[in-house]
Amino acid sequence: MTILAELHQDHVNLNKLLVILRQKVNQLKAGQQPNFCLMADVIDYIANYADGHHHPREDKMYKYLADRNPDLDKHLFNCAKEHEELKATSLHLSEAVDGILHDSVMPMDEFANLLDDFVSLQTAHLNFEEGELFPMIEKIVSEEDLTVLEKELPKQDDPLFGEKQAQEYMDLYRELILEMNEAC
């Protein structure tokens, strides 16, 4: 599997989590109390895996591909800025969920808006990379580039969607399966 295929699969997996979070937004806006522990675990996963491994891996790939095409460079620059914004947004949302779990007072409509903004930002970013950036990269990248990138940027096993789930995500994995089955 090429690095682009691996990153694409990460996007597919992240989108599954964003669908769950979108359901939580809808529950909050309907006045229901969603599972905040599940939300905390999803946000923790996004902060640890997406912000800690996936985005840095993409950023290194983008740096390697820089200076080959002015249009691509513009997209690469914008994407790197988005990664920083996504990381800050993940941290802010994580702190808000932790506060709620520790009985901090936060109006639910305010939290719903924060979560809604987070999901929208993440979704727009995935759509940008999948719809615009990756197709541009596929036109420019060579087999030699892919070989170099795969050696320099090895894939870390995904602690939630990989072959072996990390212990801290076992409960989240079970909950996600239940949530997805209930949604069907």
Number of C-alpha atoms within 10 A of each C-alpha: 7 12 19 18 11 13 20 16 13 19 20 14 14 20 17 14 20 20 14 18 21 18 16 22 23 14 15 19 16 10 11 12 11 15 11 14 14 18 21 20 18 23 23 18 22 23 20 15 20 22 20 13 17 20 20 16 21 19 17 15 21 19 14 13 18 15 13 11 12 10 11 20 16 12 17 23 14 11 20 18 11 16 20 13 14 21 18 14 19 24 17 14 22 21 14 19 22 16 13 18 13 9 9 11 10 12 9 15 14 10 18 18 14 17 24 20 15 21 21 14 16 22 16 12 17 19 14 14 19 16 11 13 17 17 12 16 17 10 8 13 12 11 9 9 13 15 13 13 19 16 10 12 15 10 14 11 14 18 18 20 15 11 9 11 16 15 11 12 17 14 15 20 20 10 14 17 12 11 13 13 9 8 9 5
